[in-house]
Amino acid sequence: LYGKPPTTLPLKLELAATVDGPALQQVPAQGSGTKDPDRFVISGTFDIASLAPGDYVVRATIGAPDSGEARIVRTLRKVK
């Protein structure tokens, strides 16, 4: 993410079977700085050991429904 990180960040990290499906897991987001003063990294860890092999969706949603949200969606493929 770019900009100065706020003291509270309305961010959700979710793992789901489909883009709009219910979350199978929701994990807390963790932030860390970078060498650039106006950029920071957000990460989270999902426990995928019990999931069946296949494609899943990782969703990162920032913001609040009443003030506007932005969502990033990426595919996660479990092979074993």
C-alpha positions in Angstrom: 0.0 0.0 0.0 1.1 3.5 -0.6 0.9 6.5 1.6 1.4 7.0 5.3 -0.1 4.1 7.3 -3.0 5.1 9.5 -3.1 4.2 13.2 -6.1 1.9 12.5 -6.6 0.2 9.2 -10.0 -1.2 8.3 -8.6 -4.2 6.4 -9.9 -7.7 6.0 -7.9 -10.7 4.7 -10.1 -13.6 3.7 -9.8 -17.0 2.0 -12.9 -18.2 0.1 -13.9 -20.8 -2.5 -15.2 -18.2 -4.9 -14.8 -14.4 -5.5 -18.2 -13.6 -3.9 -18.6 -16.7 -1.7 -18.5 -16.7 2.1 -15.1 -16.6 3.8 -13.7 -19.9 4.8 -11.1 -18.1 6.9 -10.5 -14.6 8.0 -7.0 -13.6 9.4 -5.7 -10.5 11.0 -3.6 -8.2 8.8 0.0 -7.3 9.8 1.8 -4.3 8.5 5.5 -3.5 8.1 7.4 -0.6 6.6 9.7 -0.6 3.6 12.8 1.3 2.6 10.4 3.9 1.0 8.8 6.2 3.6 5.5 6.3 1.7 5.0 2.6 1.1 4.2 -0.3 3.5 3.4 -4.0 3.2 0.4 -5.8 4.5 0.5 -9.6 5.1 -1.4 -12.4 6.7 -1.1 -16.2 7.1 -3.9 -18.7 6.2 -3.9 -22.3 7.5 -4.4 -24.3 4.3 -3.4 -27.7 5.6 -7.0 -29.0 6.0 -8.2 -27.6 2.6 -8.8 -30.0 -0.3 -6.5 -29.5 -3.4 -8.0 -26.9 -5.8 -8.3 -23.2 -6.5 -9.2 -20.7 -3.8 -9.6 -16.9 -3.7 -7.7 -14.6 -1.4 -9.5 -11.3 -0.8 -8.0 -8.2 0.7 -10.7 -5.6 1.4 -9.8 -2.1 2.7 -12.2 0.5 3.9 -15.7 0.4 5.4 -19.0 -0.3 3.6 -20.4 3.1 4.6 -17.3 5.1 3.3 -16.3 3.0 0.4 -14.3 -0.2 0.0 -11.5 -1.4 -2.4 -10.9 -5.1 -2.9 -7.9 -7.0 -4.3 -8.5 -10.6 -5.3 -5.9 -13.2 -6.1 -6.1 -16.9 -6.8 -4.4 -19.4 -4.5 -3.9 -23.0 -5.9 -3.4 -25.9 -3.5 -1.9 -28.9 -5.3 -1.5 -31.4 -2.5 
